[in-house]
Amino acid sequence: MPLSSILYPSYSIDSNNWVKLVELPSLYSCDEALLLCQISEDEWSAWIPDHGEAVLNSKQFCY
């Protein structure tokens, strides 16, 4: 196994998974989002409880 794989493991992001938001879209929204579908290489359509649907950049959440 290459050393880079150990130090920087790659994660597969799939739709229908919950992710943790880095920054909340509003004071009242949940801190997690459900990924609905991938829009582009770095953007996802997501549903955020107590907020609604949003487009998230992959830098806006962690998994």
Biopython code that builds the backbone (N, CA, C, O; Angstrom):
import numpy as np
from Bio.PDB.StructureBuilder import StructureBuilder

atoms = [
    (1, "MET", "N", (0.849, -1.178, 0.000)),
    (1, "MET", "CA", (0.000, 0.000, 0.000)),
    (1, "MET", "C", (0.894, 1.239, 0.000)),
    (1, "MET", "O", (1.813, 1.333, 0.813)),
    (2, "PRO", "N", (0.636, 2.195, -0.904)),
    (2, "PRO", "CA", (1.453, 3.405, -0.940)),
    (2, "PRO", "C", (1.290, 4.227, 0.336)),
    (2, "PRO", "O", (0.220, 4.251, 0.945)),
    (3, "LEU", "N", (2.358, 4.890, 0.721)),
    (3, "LEU", "CA", (2.339, 5.713, 1.930)),
    (3, "LEU", "C", (1.287, 6.812, 1.834)),
    (3, "LEU", "O", (0.654, 7.148, 2.835)),
    (4, "SER", "N", (1.094, 7.376, 0.648)),
    (4, "SER", "CA", (0.101, 8.447, 0.487)),
    (4, "SER", "C", (-1.309, 7.958, 0.806)),
    (4, "SER", "O", (-2.137, 8.738, 1.277)),
    (5, "SER", "N", (-1.594, 6.682, 0.559)),
    (5, "SER", "CA", (-2.914, 6.130, 0.878)),
    (5, "SER", "C", (-3.121, 6.010, 2.375)),
    (5, "SER", "O", (-4.245, 6.112, 2.866)),
    (6, "ILE", "N", (-2.041, 5.797, 3.093)),
    (6, "ILE", "CA", (-2.138, 5.695, 4.547)),
    (6, "ILE", "C", (-2.295, 7.078, 5.163)),
    (6, "ILE", "O", (-3.121, 7.270, 6.056)),
    (7, "LEU", "N", (-1.510, 8.043, 4.693)),
    (7, "LEU", "CA", (-1.555, 9.389, 5.250)),
    (7, "LEU", "C", (-2.790, 10.164, 4.814)),
    (7, "LEU", "O", (-3.352, 10.929, 5.597)),
    (8, "TYR", "N", (-3.211, 9.974, 3.586)),
    (8, "TYR", "CA", (-4.344, 10.702, 3.028)),
    (8, "TYR", "C", (-5.331, 9.719, 2.408)),
    (8, "TYR", "O", (-5.397, 9.594, 1.185)),
    (9, "PRO", "N", (-6.099, 9.019, 3.246)),
    (9, "PRO", "CA", (-7.026, 8.032, 2.686)),
    (9, "PRO", "C", (-8.099, 8.718, 1.846)),
    (9, "PRO", "O", (-8.557, 9.810, 2.184)),
    (10, "SER", "N", (-8.489, 8.085, 0.769)),
    (10, "SER", "CA", (-9.550, 8.645, -0.071)),
    (10, "SER", "C", (-10.887, 8.066, 0.383)),
    (10, "SER", "O", (-10.991, 6.881, 0.700)),
    (11, "TYR", "N", (-11.888, 8.909, 0.407)),
    (11, "TYR", "CA", (-13.218, 8.493, 0.814)),
    (11, "TYR", "C", (-14.158, 8.650, -0.366)),
    (11, "TYR", "O", (-14.091, 9.628, -1.111)),
    (12, "SER", "N", (-15.004, 7.702, -0.517)),
    (12, "SER", "CA", (-15.996, 7.760, -1.577)),
    (12, "SER", "C", (-17.249, 8.422, -1.019)),
    (12, "SER", "O", (-17.771, 8.016, 0.019)),
    (13, "ILE", "N", (-17.716, 9.432, -1.712)),
    (13, "ILE", "CA", (-18.938, 10.114, -1.308)),
    (13, "ILE", "C", (-20.054, 9.597, -2.201)),
    (13, "ILE", "O", (-19.927, 9.595, -3.426)),
    (14, "ASP", "N", (-21.130, 9.167, -1.598)),
    (14, "ASP", "CA", (-22.265, 8.649, -2.352)),
    (14, "ASP", "C", (-23.532, 9.383, -1.945)),
    (14, "ASP", "O", (-23.629, 9.913, -0.838)),
    (15, "SER", "N", (-24.492, 9.408, -2.846)),
    (15, "SER", "CA", (-25.784, 9.990, -2.504)),
    (15, "SER", "C", (-26.461, 9.116, -1.457)),
    (15, "SER", "O", (-26.092, 7.958, -1.257)),
    (16, "ASN", "N", (-27.449, 9.687, -0.801)),
    (16, "ASN", "CA", (-28.213, 9.013, 0.244)),
    (16, "ASN", "C", (-27.380, 8.742, 1.496)),
    (16, "ASN", "O", (-27.661, 7.805, 2.243)),
    (17, "ASN", "N", (-26.356, 9.562, 1.720)),
    (17, "ASN", "CA", (-25.541, 9.484, 2.938)),
    (17, "ASN", "C", (-25.657, 10.785, 3.714)),
    (17, "ASN", "O", (-25.785, 11.863, 3.133)),
    (18, "TRP", "N", (-25.609, 10.669, 5.040)),
    (18, "TRP", "CA", (-25.611, 11.853, 5.895)),
    (18, "TRP", "C", (-24.178, 12.333, 6.080)),
    (18, "TRP", "O", (-23.260, 11.536, 6.276)),
    (19, "VAL", "N", (-24.002, 13.661, 6.013)),
    (19, "VAL", "CA", (-22.690, 14.273, 6.216)),
    (19, "VAL", "C", (-22.815, 15.361, 7.276)),
    (19, "VAL", "O", (-23.902, 15.888, 7.509)),
    (20, "LYS", "N", (-21.712, 15.689, 7.907)),
    (20, "LYS", "CA", (-21.657, 16.734, 8.928)),
    (20, "LYS", "C", (-21.331, 18.060, 8.249)),
    (20, "LYS", "O", (-20.375, 18.149, 7.478)),
    (21, "LEU", "N", (-22.126, 19.092, 8.535)),
    (21, "LEU", "CA", (-21.889, 20.400, 7.934)),
    (21, "LEU", "C", (-20.782, 21.136, 8.677)),
    (21, "LEU", "O", (-20.737, 21.124, 9.907)),
    (22, "VAL", "N", (-19.902, 21.767, 7.937)),
    (22, "VAL", "CA", (-18.818, 22.549, 8.526)),
    (22, "VAL", "C", (-19.378, 23.860, 9.071)),
    (22, "VAL", "O", (-18.953, 24.332, 10.125)),
    (23, "GLU", "N", (-20.332, 24.444, 8.349)),
    (23, "GLU", "CA", (-20.956, 25.707, 8.743)),
    (23, "GLU", "C", (-22.459, 25.585, 8.541)),
    (23, "GLU", "O", (-22.910, 25.117, 7.495)),
    (24, "LEU", "N", (-23.232, 26.000, 9.530)),
    (24, "LEU", "CA", (-24.686, 25.894, 9.436)),
    (24, "LEU", "C", (-25.249, 26.961, 8.508)),
    (24, "LEU", "O", (-24.784, 28.101, 8.535)),
    (25, "PRO", "N", (-26.241, 26.618, 7.687)),
    (25, "PRO", "CA", (-26.844, 27.612, 6.793)),
    (25, "PRO", "C", (-27.719, 28.628, 7.532)),
    (25, "PRO", "O", (-27.936, 29.734, 7.037)),
    (26, "SER", "N", (-28.223, 28.257, 8.716)),
    (26, "SER", "CA", (-28.993, 29.182, 9.552)),
    (26, "SER", "C", (-28.852, 28.753, 11.008)),
    (26, "SER", "O", (-28.389, 27.650, 11.301)),
    (27, "LEU", "N", (-29.251, 29.628, 11.907)),
    (27, "LEU", "CA", (-29.145, 29.328, 13.340)),
    (27, "LEU", "C", (-30.016, 28.150, 13.754)),
    (27, "LEU", "O", (-29.720, 27.469, 14.735)),
    (28, "TYR", "N", (-31.084, 27.912, 13.010)),
    (28, "TYR", "CA", (-32.065, 26.909, 13.402)),
    (28, "TYR", "C", (-31.945, 25.590, 12.649)),
    (28, "TYR", "O", (-32.694, 24.653, 12.928)),
    (29, "SER", "N", (-31.032, 25.503, 11.716)),
    (29, "SER", "CA", (-30.919, 24.279, 10.917)),
    (29, "SER", "C", (-30.105, 23.212, 11.641)),
    (29, "SER", "O", (-29.342, 23.500, 12.563)),
    (30, "CYS", "N", (-30.285, 22.005, 11.204)),
    (30, "CYS", "CA", (-29.542, 20.863, 11.728)),
    (30, "CYS", "C", (-28.078, 20.967, 11.285)),
    (30, "CYS", "O", (-27.764, 21.664, 10.321)),
    (31, "ASP", "N", (-27.197, 20.274, 11.990)),
    (31, "ASP", "CA", (-25.767, 20.309, 11.634)),
    (31, "ASP", "C", (-25.376, 19.166, 10.699)),
    (31, "ASP", "O", (-24.192, 18.929, 10.463)),
    (32, "GLU", "N", (-26.377, 18.458, 10.169)),
    (32, "GLU", "CA", (-26.132, 17.377, 9.217)),
    (32, "GLU", "C", (-26.988, 17.587, 7.975)),
    (32, "GLU", "O", (-28.010, 18.271, 8.012)),
    (33, "ALA", "N", (-26.548, 16.983, 6.876)),
    (33, "ALA", "CA", (-27.293, 17.077, 5.619)),
    (33, "ALA", "C", (-27.315, 15.713, 4.946)),
    (33, "ALA", "O", (-26.371, 14.931, 5.062)),
    (34, "LEU", "N", (-28.398, 15.443, 4.248)),
    (34, "LEU", "CA", (-28.533, 14.213, 3.472)),
    (34, "LEU", "C", (-28.192, 14.536, 2.023)),
    (34, "LEU", "O", (-28.851, 15.368, 1.399)),
    (35, "LEU", "N", (-27.171, 13.885, 1.489)),
    (35, "LEU", "CA", (-26.780, 14.115, 0.101)),
    (35, "LEU", "C", (-27.800, 13.457, -0.821)),
    (35, "LEU", "O", (-28.076, 12.263, -0.699)),
    (36, "LEU", "N", (-28.354, 14.233, -1.738)),
    (36, "LEU", "CA", (-29.373, 13.722, -2.654)),
    (36, "LEU", "C", (-28.765, 13.253, -3.968)),
    (36, "LEU", "O", (-28.986, 12.118, -4.390)),
    (37, "CYS", "N", (-28.004, 14.124, -4.610)),
    (37, "CYS", "CA", (-27.346, 13.743, -5.861)),
    (37, "CYS", "C", (-26.189, 14.694, -6.143)),
    (37, "CYS", "O", (-26.181, 15.842, -5.698)),
    (38, "GLN", "N", (-25.231, 14.197, -6.880)),
    (38, "GLN", "CA", (-24.064, 14.993, -7.231)),
    (38, "GLN", "C", (-24.391, 15.839, -8.457)),
    (38, "GLN", "O", (-24.897, 15.331, -9.458)),
    (39, "ILE", "N", (-24.094, 17.136, -8.368)),
    (39, "ILE", "CA", (-24.374, 18.068, -9.462)),
    (39, "ILE", "C", (-23.151, 18.232, -10.355)),
    (39, "ILE", "O", (-23.259, 18.230, -11.582)),
    (40, "SER", "N", (-22.003, 18.372, -9.733)),
    (40, "SER", "CA", (-20.737, 18.492, -10.463)),
    (40, "SER", "C", (-19.662, 17.814, -9.627)),
    (40, "SER", "O", (-19.969, 17.167, -8.626)),
    (41, "GLU", "N", (-18.425, 17.956, -10.024)),
    (41, "GLU", "CA", (-17.332, 17.298, -9.300)),
    (41, "GLU", "C", (-17.271, 17.735, -7.837)),
    (41, "GLU", "O", (-16.941, 16.934, -6.962)),
    (42, "ASP", "N", (-17.590, 19.009, -7.570)),
    (42, "ASP", "CA", (-17.480, 19.555, -6.211)),
    (42, "ASP", "C", (-18.808, 19.967, -5.591)),
    (42, "ASP", "O", (-18.812, 20.474, -4.469)),
    (43, "GLU", "N", (-19.937, 19.772, -6.273)),
    (43, "GLU", "CA", (-21.218, 20.236, -5.753)),
    (43, "GLU", "C", (-22.227, 19.102, -5.618)),
    (43, "GLU", "O", (-22.299, 18.190, -6.443)),
    (44, "TRP", "N", (-23.004, 19.200, -4.537)),
    (44, "TRP", "CA", (-24.035, 18.212, -4.240)),
    (44, "TRP", "C", (-25.348, 18.903, -3.918)),
    (44, "TRP", "O", (-25.367, 19.956, -3.281)),
    (45, "SER", "N", (-26.429, 18.315, -4.355)),
    (45, "SER", "CA", (-27.748, 18.717, -3.905)),
    (45, "SER", "C", (-27.977, 17.973, -2.592)),
    (45, "SER", "O", (-27.744, 16.767, -2.504)),
    (46, "ALA", "N", (-28.434, 18.701, -1.575)),
    (46, "ALA", "CA", (-28.589, 18.091, -0.253)),
    (46, "ALA", "C", (-29.856, 18.602, 0.413)),
    (46, "ALA", "O", (-30.349, 19.683, 0.091)),
    (47, "TRP", "N", (-30.376, 17.812, 1.346)),
    (47, "TRP", "CA", (-31.507, 18.218, 2.163)),
    (47, "TRP", "C", (-31.012, 18.395, 3.590)),
    (47, "TRP", "O", (-30.400, 17.496, 4.168)),
    (48, "ILE", "N", (-31.288, 19.577, 4.150)),
    (48, "ILE", "CA", (-30.861, 19.902, 5.511)),
    (48, "ILE", "C", (-32.117, 20.062, 6.363)),
    (48, "ILE", "O", (-32.938, 20.937, 6.087)),
    (49, "PRO", "N", (-32.281, 19.222, 7.405)),
    (49, "PRO", "CA", (-33.455, 19.344, 8.272)),
    (49, "PRO", "C", (-33.577, 20.758, 8.854)),
    (49, "PRO", "O", (-32.578, 21.374, 9.224)),
    (50, "ASP", "N", (-34.793, 21.252, 8.928)),
    (50, "ASP", "CA", (-35.110, 22.591, 9.428)),
    (50, "ASP", "C", (-34.524, 23.699, 8.563)),
    (50, "ASP", "O", (-34.404, 24.840, 9.009)),
    (51, "HIS", "N", (-34.159, 23.367, 7.329)),
    (51, "HIS", "CA", (-33.675, 24.376, 6.381)),
    (51, "HIS", "C", (-34.247, 24.126, 4.989)),
    (51, "HIS", "O", (-34.760, 25.046, 4.353)),
    (52, "GLY", "N", (-34.162, 22.896, 4.520)),
    (52, "GLY", "CA", (-34.657, 22.561, 3.188)),
    (52, "GLY", "C", (-33.539, 22.123, 2.271)),
    (52, "GLY", "O", (-32.458, 21.738, 2.716)),
    (53, "GLU", "N", (-33.820, 22.191, 0.981)),
    (53, "GLU", "CA", (-32.840, 21.746, -0.007)),
    (53, "GLU", "C", (-31.802, 22.841, -0.239)),
    (53, "GLU", "O", (-32.116, 24.031, -0.218)),
    (54, "ALA", "N", (-30.559, 22.415, -0.460)),
    (54, "ALA", "CA", (-29.462, 23.355, -0.696)),
    (54, "ALA", "C", (-28.435, 22.709, -1.608)),
    (54, "ALA", "O", (-28.372, 21.485, -1.725)),
    (55, "VAL", "N", (-27.640, 23.536, -2.246)),
    (55, "VAL", "CA", (-26.502, 23.064, -3.028)),
    (55, "VAL", "C", (-25.262, 23.287, -2.172)),
    (55, "VAL", "O", (-24.977, 24.411, -1.759)),
    (56, "LEU", "N", (-24.529, 22.208, -1.908)),
    (56, "LEU", "CA", (-23.341, 22.278, -1.063)),
    (56, "LEU", "C", (-22.087, 22.011, -1.874)),
    (56, "LEU", "O", (-22.057, 21.114, -2.716)),
    (57, "ASN", "N", (-21.064, 22.790, -1.616)),
    (57, "ASN", "CA", (-19.742, 22.511, -2.149)),
    (57, "ASN", "C", (-19.131, 21.447, -1.250)),
    (57, "ASN", "O", (-19.421, 21.423, -0.054)),
    (58, "SER", "N", (-18.312, 20.587, -1.779)),
    (58, "SER", "CA", (-17.731, 19.501, -0.976)),
    (58, "SER", "C", (-16.880, 20.023, 0.181)),
    (58, "SER", "O", (-16.604, 19.275, 1.118)),
    (59, "LYS", "N", (-16.460, 21.284, 0.138)),
    (59, "LYS", "CA", (-15.702, 21.880, 1.247)),
    (59, "LYS", "C", (-16.610, 22.303, 2.397)),
    (59, "LYS", "O", (-16.120, 22.655, 3.470)),
    (60, "GLN", "N", (-17.923, 22.274, 2.189)),
    (60, "GLN", "CA", (-18.872, 22.692, 3.208)),
    (60, "GLN", "C", (-19.316, 21.555, 4.123)),
    (60, "GLN", "O", (-20.098, 21.779, 5.048)),
    (61, "PHE", "N", (-18.834, 20.351, 3.882)),
    (61, "PHE", "CA", (-19.211, 19.227, 4.738)),
    (61, "PHE", "C", (-18.050, 18.258, 4.884)),
    (61, "PHE", "O", (-17.114, 18.246, 4.085)),
    (62, "CYS", "N", (-18.141, 17.446, 5.931)),
    (62, "CYS", "CA", (-17.162, 16.371, 6.128)),
    (62, "CYS", "C", (-17.941, 15.081, 6.333)),
    (62, "CYS", "O", (-19.128, 15.109, 6.658)),
    (63, "TYR", "N", (-17.280, 13.970, 6.145)),
    (63, "TYR", "CA", (-17.949, 12.670, 6.190)),
    (63, "TYR", "C", (-17.164, 11.690, 7.001)),
    (63, "TYR", "O", (-17.576, 10.539, 7.148)),
]
sb = StructureBuilder()
sb.init_structure("model")
sb.init_model(0)
sb.init_chain("A")
sb.init_seg("    ")
for serial, (resi, resn, name, xyz) in enumerate(atoms, 1):
    if name == "N":
        sb.init_residue(resn, " ", resi, " ")
    sb.init_atom(name, np.array(xyz, "f"), 0.0, 1.0, " ", f" {name:<3s}", serial, name[0])
structure = sb.get_structure()
